[in-house]
Amino acid sequence: MNDTIKSAIADHALAEYPRECCGLLVLQEGHEVYVPCRNIAARPTEDFRLAPEDYALAEDLGPIVAVVHSHPGGMARPSGADRKMCEQSGIDKWVIVSLGVQSDGSTAIDEWFEFGPTGYIAPLLGRQFVHGVHDCYDLIRSYYQLERGILLPDFERRDNWWEDGASNLYLDHYREAGFVDVGPAATLQAGDILLMQIRSKNDVPNHAGIYLGDGVMLHHMHGRLSGRTVWGGMWTQCLRTVLRHEEVTP
């Protein structure tokens, strides 16, 4: 990146502080141009979601060569969610700029970092929750890829889809992912998916965990780190049904 582009990105990051800024580098007539975009994430001070309309407008200007975002008050190093989104994006270069309050009370740029796809899959334990990126369904996908060698399809999911009065994403898509419904009374096997309903206005399952065996569930709750927990108590009260993958169904 040349100084002109860095200056444009820095100005955008400072203008958005303490929100994360996001934008795209577009190739126009052989030169890279920075296109600032809107961050429509539910928690813009903690993560970013680039507005789809802005992405489409940038594509009209030329080929997209990099995704850019800022880390206010943090280091210019990719989080697990950043690395996951990089893998999904199909874009070879990602740029992070960090900024924060300096010793004299001013806000300024601290450092820059560039990275690209490496085949990264986040560890199953200790993931930070970012809906649509690292959430309960993505944990299921990663578990099946890492532990079973099975690639499950991904599905677009809006924030709080379980509150719109219509969506029923798990039950609408489980067959496409290769699962069968064996019912809530099934004798559990390792790898079974436990569909639960937790404060869902749609009255539909909106959370899922993976049964690991020996009375243990792996799951990722909203706002928490992914982890293991004992299967029982309140979780069994929330259970709506059990899904089993066709490749492991007797």
ROTORGU-540575 format. One record per residue (C-alpha): residue number from 0; x, y, z. Coordinates in pm, whole numbers. Example, Ala and Ser with C-alpha at 12.3 -4.5 7.8 and 13.67 -1.06 7.14 Angstrom:
% ROTORGU-540575
<0 <1230 -450 780>>;
<1 <1367 -106 714>>;
This chain:
% ROTORGU-540575
<0 <0 0 0>>;
<1 <125 348 -79>>;
<2 <110 645 156>>;
<3 <-204 786 -10>>;
<4 <-400 467 58>>;
<5 <-267 440 412>>;
<6 <-369 799 477>>;
<7 <-722 734 347>>;
<8 <-758 424 564>>;
<9 <-618 605 869>>;
<10 <-861 895 822>>;
<11 <-1152 652 802>>;
<12 <-1038 456 1109>>;
<13 <-1001 775 1313>>;
<14 <-1338 908 1199>>;
<15 <-1512 584 1305>>;
<16 <-1332 543 1640>>;
<17 <-1430 378 1876>>;
<18 <-1622 174 1616>>;
<19 <-1434 -59 1385>>;
<20 <-1407 87 1037>>;
<21 <-1421 -137 732>>;
<22 <-1351 -89 365>>;
<23 <-1214 -240 46>>;
<24 <-915 -190 -177>>;
<25 <-1026 -185 -539>>;
<26 <-806 -200 -848>>;
<27 <-882 83 -1091>>;
<28 <-674 134 -1405>>;
<29 <-382 -49 -1249>>;
<30 <-392 143 -920>>;
<31 <-537 47 -583>>;
<32 <-807 277 -445>>;
<33 <-955 265 -94>>;
<34 <-1336 249 -77>>;
<35 <-1474 313 275>>;
<36 <-1778 103 365>>;
<37 <-2036 95 641>>;
<38 <-1998 -135 941>>;
<39 <-2344 -281 1012>>;
<40 <-2237 -525 1286>>;
<41 <-2463 -551 1589>>;
<42 <-2161 -463 1808>>;
<43 <-1953 -232 1588>>;
<44 <-1705 -151 1865>>;
<45 <-1613 -521 1884>>;
<46 <-1642 -657 1530>>;
<47 <-1747 -561 1180>>;
<48 <-1990 -663 910>>;
<49 <-1946 -489 580>>;
<50 <-2275 -362 429>>;
<51 <-2360 -584 127>>;
<52 <-2473 -282 -76>>;
<53 <-2134 -118 -23>>;
<54 <-1956 -435 -133>>;
<55 <-2164 -446 -452>>;
<56 <-2090 -80 -528>>;
<57 <-1717 -142 -477>>;
<58 <-1730 -438 -717>>;
<59 <-1876 -205 -981>>;
<60 <-1565 13 -950>>;
<61 <-1318 -269 -1017>>;
<62 <-1174 -597 -885>>;
<63 <-1156 -616 -505>>;
<64 <-801 -691 -395>>;
<65 <-819 -649 -15>>;
<66 <-1052 -621 284>>;
<67 <-958 -355 540>>;
<68 <-1076 -302 896>>;
<69 <-957 -142 1218>>;
<70 <-898 -266 1571>>;
<71 <-980 27 1803>>;
<72 <-794 -6 2130>>;
<73 <-641 -338 2025>>;
<74 <-348 -488 1843>>;
<75 <-320 -512 1464>>;
<76 <-339 -889 1469>>;
<77 <-624 -1102 1333>>;
<78 <-871 -1252 1578>>;
<79 <-1000 -1603 1523>>;
<80 <-1313 -1453 1365>>;
<81 <-1097 -1237 1134>>;
<82 <-906 -1542 1018>>;
<83 <-1227 -1740 966>>;
<84 <-1382 -1459 759>>;
<85 <-1060 -1433 558>>;
<86 <-1089 -1803 470>>;
<87 <-1452 -1759 365>>;
<88 <-1407 -1440 165>>;
<89 <-1207 -1564 -134>>;
<90 <-997 -1245 -111>>;
<91 <-623 -1298 -83>>;
<92 <-526 -991 121>>;
<93 <-666 -857 446>>;
<94 <-538 -544 620>>;
<95 <-578 -449 986>>;
<96 <-495 -108 1129>>;
<97 <-488 -60 1506>>;
<98 <-544 269 1682>>;
<99 <-607 403 2028>>;
<100 <-565 677 2282>>;
<101 <-204 791 2316>>;
<102 <-17 914 2624>>;
<103 <-99 1276 2538>>;
<104 <-472 1200 2520>>;
<105 <-494 1206 2140>>;
<106 <-621 919 1926>>;
<107 <-374 794 1666>>;
<108 <-278 499 1446>>;
<109 <-53 243 1618>>;
<110 <37 -26 1364>>;
<111 <-56 -211 1044>>;
<112 <-79 -581 963>>;
<113 <-150 -779 645>>;
<114 <-249 -1147 621>>;
<115 <-422 -1393 389>>;
<116 <-587 -1736 378>>;
<117 <-390 -2025 530>>;
<118 <-657 -2295 564>>;
<119 <-726 -2186 922>>;
<120 <-988 -2364 1133>>;
<121 <-1035 -2229 1485>>;
<122 <-987 -2464 1782>>;
<123 <-1313 -2614 1901>>;
<124 <-1264 -2482 2254>>;
<125 <-1234 -2117 2355>>;
<126 <-1376 -1948 2043>>;
<127 <-1519 -1599 2085>>;
<128 <-1880 -1575 1969>>;
<129 <-1947 -1386 1645>>;
<130 <-2284 -1477 1500>>;
<131 <-2263 -1616 1148>>;
<132 <-1887 -1664 1181>>;
<133 <-1815 -1844 1508>>;
<134 <-2148 -1956 1650>>;
<135 <-2318 -2282 1749>>;
<136 <-2367 -2399 1389>>;
<137 <-2013 -2313 1283>>;
<138 <-1886 -2518 1578>>;
<139 <-2085 -2813 1446>>;
<140 <-1933 -2765 1100>>;
<141 <-1581 -2750 1243>>;
<142 <-1637 -3054 1465>>;
<143 <-1759 -3262 1172>>;
<144 <-1471 -3149 953>>;
<145 <-1199 -3201 1214>>;
<146 <-1332 -3509 1394>>;
<147 <-1535 -3688 1127>>;
<148 <-1386 -3567 798>>;
<149 <-1733 -3454 684>>;
<150 <-1782 -3114 519>>;
<151 <-2119 -2963 609>>;
<152 <-2272 -2681 404>>;
<153 <-2290 -2331 548>>;
<154 <-2612 -2129 560>>;
<155 <-2658 -1754 576>>;
<156 <-2812 -1651 906>>;
<157 <-2913 -1306 1015>>;
<158 <-2860 -1182 1369>>;
<159 <-3153 -1278 1592>>;
<160 <-3324 -1475 1314>>;
<161 <-3514 -1668 1583>>;
<162 <-3707 -1351 1673>>;
<163 <-3853 -1262 1330>>;
<164 <-4166 -1474 1373>>;
<165 <-4100 -1692 1069>>;
<166 <-3749 -1841 1041>>;
<167 <-3679 -2199 1147>>;
<168 <-3323 -2240 1015>>;
<169 <-3218 -2565 1182>>;
<170 <-3530 -2759 1091>>;
<171 <-3542 -2606 742>>;
<172 <-3187 -2711 654>>;
<173 <-3081 -3020 850>>;
<174 <-3164 -3258 563>>;
<175 <-2942 -3056 326>>;
<176 <-2658 -3101 574>>;
<177 <-2705 -3480 571>>;
<178 <-2881 -3528 905>>;
<179 <-3189 -3728 1002>>;
<180 <-3422 -3650 1291>>;
<181 <-3407 -3937 1540>>;
<182 <-3631 -3764 1795>>;
<183 <-3578 -3626 2146>>;
<184 <-3603 -3969 2312>>;
<185 <-3318 -4124 2109>>;
<186 <-3036 -4300 2291>>;
<187 <-2754 -4051 2238>>;
<188 <-2443 -4135 2036>>;
<189 <-2122 -3934 2007>>;
<190 <-2165 -3682 1725>>;
<191 <-2540 -3639 1770>>;
<192 <-2667 -3282 1736>>;
<193 <-2883 -3163 2023>>;
<194 <-3133 -2902 1905>>;
<195 <-3250 -2674 2185>>;
<196 <-3496 -2388 2219>>;
<197 <-3374 -2100 2437>>;
<198 <-3587 -1785 2465>>;
<199 <-3699 -1814 2102>>;
<200 <-3990 -1589 2005>>;
<201 <-4046 -1807 1699>>;
<202 <-4100 -2111 1924>>;
<203 <-3831 -2294 1723>>;
<204 <-3490 -2451 1804>>;
<205 <-3230 -2172 1804>>;
<206 <-2929 -2337 1969>>;
<207 <-2742 -2659 1903>>;
<208 <-2469 -2862 2069>>;
<209 <-2272 -3174 1985>>;
<210 <-2298 -3474 2213>>;
<211 <-1944 -3599 2278>>;
<212 <-2038 -3906 2480>>;
<213 <-2011 -3979 2853>>;
<214 <-2271 -3713 2937>>;
<215 <-2076 -3421 2785>>;
<216 <-2191 -3163 2529>>;
<217 <-1976 -2927 2320>>;
<218 <-2152 -2601 2231>>;
<219 <-2114 -2227 2176>>;
<220 <-2362 -1998 2348>>;
<221 <-2424 -1639 2240>>;
<222 <-2181 -1404 2414>>;
<223 <-1968 -1684 2560>>;
<224 <-1661 -1886 2463>>;
<225 <-1717 -2227 2308>>;
<226 <-1668 -2511 2553>>;
<227 <-1781 -2838 2705>>;
<228 <-2054 -2877 2962>>;
<229 <-2238 -3158 3135>>;
<230 <-2543 -3269 2937>>;
<231 <-2841 -3264 3171>>;
<232 <-3054 -3038 3387>>;
<233 <-3167 -2719 3210>>;
<234 <-3019 -2836 2880>>;
<235 <-3238 -3144 2862>>;
<236 <-3539 -2924 2944>>;
<237 <-3456 -2710 2639>>;
<238 <-3410 -3011 2408>>;
<239 <-3651 -3026 2114>>;
<240 <-3501 -3306 1903>>;
<241 <-3183 -3496 1817>>;
<242 <-3021 -3503 1473>>;
<243 <-2784 -3778 1357>>;
<244 <-2570 -3761 1045>>;
<245 <-2656 -4015 776>>;
<246 <-2292 -4126 751>>;
<247 <-2290 -4235 1115>>;
<248 <-2651 -4359 1140>>;
<249 <-2670 -4742 1179>>;
